[in-house]
Amino acid sequence: NKSLLRENLQIIVDRAKKASSIIKSLKSFARKVPPDTYPVAINQILSNILRFLDAQLKLSDIEVELILDPDIPSTLGHEVRLEQVFLNIIQNGIQSMGDVEKPHLIIQTYLAKNIDPESFLEKDYVVTAIRDNGSGIDPEMMGRIFDPFFTTREVGMGMGMGLSIVDRIVRSFSGFIKVESAPGEGSCFFVYLPAFFEQRGADAQSQP
């Protein structure tokens, strides 16, 4: 089937380009090069990631529930780095559901107010909640999941750098992460990123 072949080839090309972008981003992140920031649409990033993971999700028979608020504002960030954040968290969720009979992933976005952990002022945040019904995290390990080289996986299944990098990227955009989890009940990662309200109309024109 030529159309199926073309579709598969396009997926391979897209994944190669994505991998190249991630590698470049990781190199600059390792050198602590400040990223360029610009308004980023979180809903679009999540939709792109799910298209990227479509084959894997179907192969693993994972039901995905997508609840995206169409009215949430943008956030100031870097698209490739934020893709790394959400891709890593979603991949962790997929791996944690390996032994679950009916794996279920819920991804939700919404606008919420929260206290900025640095300034202690109330701010608006774009929140992305990623919930799985996987193995969950032991309470004794919760305080260490963002430590470099810490991993709950078996030996040879990863170096434990994923969530450490995720946390650093989110913090670099003045955000933070909350985690709720219980063994055998799954986990939910809440990624908070400052909301960016673009000025329009009279407000924008009044600026010098």
C-alpha positions in Angstrom: 0.0 0.0 0.0 1.8 3.1 -1.3 -0.2 5.6 0.8 0.6 3.7 4.0 4.3 3.5 3.0 4.4 7.3 2.4 2.7 7.8 5.8 5.2 5.6 7.6 8.1 7.3 5.8 6.8 10.7 6.8 6.6 9.6 10.5 10.2 8.4 10.3 11.3 11.8 8.8 9.3 13.7 11.5 10.8 11.6 14.3 14.3 12.1 13.0 13.8 15.9 12.8 12.3 15.8 16.3 15.3 13.8 17.7 17.7 16.3 16.1 16.0 19.2 17.7 16.0 17.5 21.1 19.7 16.7 20.8 20.5 20.3 20.0 18.4 21.5 22.9 20.0 19.1 25.3 23.5 20.3 24.2 22.6 23.9 24.8 20.9 23.0 28.1 24.0 21.2 29.3 26.0 24.3 28.5 23.4 26.3 30.4 22.8 28.6 27.4 19.7 30.7 28.2 16.9 29.7 25.8 15.1 32.2 23.6 11.6 32.5 25.0 8.4 33.4 23.1 4.7 32.7 23.4 4.0 29.0 23.3 0.6 27.2 22.9 0.7 24.3 25.3 -2.4 22.6 23.8 -0.6 22.5 20.4 2.5 21.0 21.9 0.4 18.2 23.6 -1.5 17.5 20.4 1.8 17.2 18.5 3.2 14.8 21.1 0.2 12.6 20.9 0.4 12.4 17.2 4.1 11.5 17.6 3.3 8.7 20.1 0.2 7.5 18.3 1.7 4.2 17.1 3.2 3.4 20.5 -0.1 4.2 22.3 -2.1 2.0 20.0 0.5 -0.8 20.3 0.3 -0.7 24.1 -3.6 -0.4 23.9 -3.6 2.7 26.0 -6.8 4.7 26.2 -6.0 8.5 26.1 -8.5 11.1 27.4 -7.6 14.6 26.2 -9.2 17.5 28.1 -7.7 20.7 26.7 -9.1 24.0 27.7 -9.4 25.9 24.3 -9.3 29.3 26.1 -6.1 29.0 28.1 -3.4 31.6 27.4 0.1 31.0 26.1 3.1 30.7 28.3 6.6 32.2 27.6 8.9 29.3 26.8 10.7 27.3 24.2 8.7 24.8 22.1 11.4 22.1 21.8 12.3 22.2 25.5 8.7 22.1 26.6 8.1 19.2 24.2 10.9 17.4 26.1 9.1 18.0 29.4 5.7 16.6 28.4 7.1 13.8 26.2 9.3 12.6 29.1 6.4 12.7 31.6 4.0 10.9 29.2 6.6 8.3 28.3 7.2 7.6 32.0 3.4 7.2 32.4 3.3 4.7 29.5 6.2 2.7 31.0 4.5 2.6 34.4 1.4 1.1 32.9 3.2 -1.9 31.4 1.5 -4.4 33.6 -1.9 -2.7 33.8 -4.9 -4.6 32.3 -6.6 -1.4 31.1 -4.0 1.4 30.8 -5.6 4.8 30.9 -3.9 8.2 30.4 -5.6 11.5 31.1 -4.1 14.8 29.9 -5.8 18.0 30.9 -5.0 21.7 30.6 -6.5 24.6 32.6 -5.8 28.0 34.0 -5.3 28.3 37.7 -4.0 30.7 40.3 -1.2 29.6 42.6 1.5 31.1 44.8 4.8 31.6 43.1 7.3 29.6 45.2 10.0 32.3 44.8 8.1 35.6 45.2 5.2 34.2 47.3 2.8 36.2 45.2 -0.3 34.8 43.6 0.0 34.4 39.8 -1.9 32.9 36.9 -0.5 29.6 35.7 -1.2 27.4 32.7 -1.5 23.9 34.3 -0.9 20.7 32.5 -2.0 17.6 34.4 -0.8 14.2 33.2 -2.4 11.3 35.0 -1.8 7.6 34.5 -3.2 4.5 36.3 0.2 2.8 36.5 2.4 1.4 39.3 2.6 4.7 41.2 5.5 6.0 43.3 6.5 4.8 46.7 6.1 7.6 49.3 9.7 7.1 50.4 10.9 7.9 46.9 8.7 10.9 46.2 11.3 13.4 47.5 14.0 12.0 45.2 12.3 11.6 41.8 13.8 14.9 40.5 17.4 14.0 41.7 19.9 13.4 38.9 20.5 9.6 38.3 17.7 8.6 40.5 15.4 6.0 38.9 12.8 3.4 40.0 13.5 1.4 36.8 15.3 -1.9 36.7 19.1 -1.8 36.1 19.8 -1.2 32.4 16.4 0.5 31.8 17.6 4.1 32.0 20.0 6.5 33.8 17.4 8.4 35.7 18.2 11.8 34.1 14.7 12.3 32.5 12.8 13.9 35.4 15.8 15.8 36.6 16.1 17.5 33.3 12.3 18.0 33.1 12.4 19.8 36.5 15.3 22.0 35.4 13.6 23.0 32.2 10.3 23.9 33.9 12.2 26.0 36.5 14.1 27.8 33.8 10.7 29.1 32.6 9.8 30.2 36.1 7.5 27.2 36.5 7.3 24.3 38.9 5.9 20.7 39.1 3.7 19.0 41.7 3.3 15.3 41.9 0.5 13.1 43.4 1.1 9.4 43.5 0.3 6.2 45.4 1.7 2.7 44.9 -0.7 0.7 42.7 -2.9 3.7 42.0 -0.9 5.7 39.4 0.6 9.1 39.3 -0.4 12.6 38.3 2.2 15.2 37.3 1.0 18.9 37.4 3.2 21.2 35.4 2.7 24.9 36.3 3.9 27.5 33.8 3.3 31.2 34.1 0.4 32.4 31.9 1.3 35.0 29.3 -1.6 37.3 28.4 -0.9 39.0 25.1 -2.0 42.7 24.9 -4.6 43.4 22.3 -6.5 46.4 20.9 -6.5 49.6 22.9 -4.2 48.2 25.6 -1.5 47.3 23.1 -1.8 50.5 21.2 -1.4 52.6 24.4 2.0 51.2 25.0 4.9 53.4 23.8 
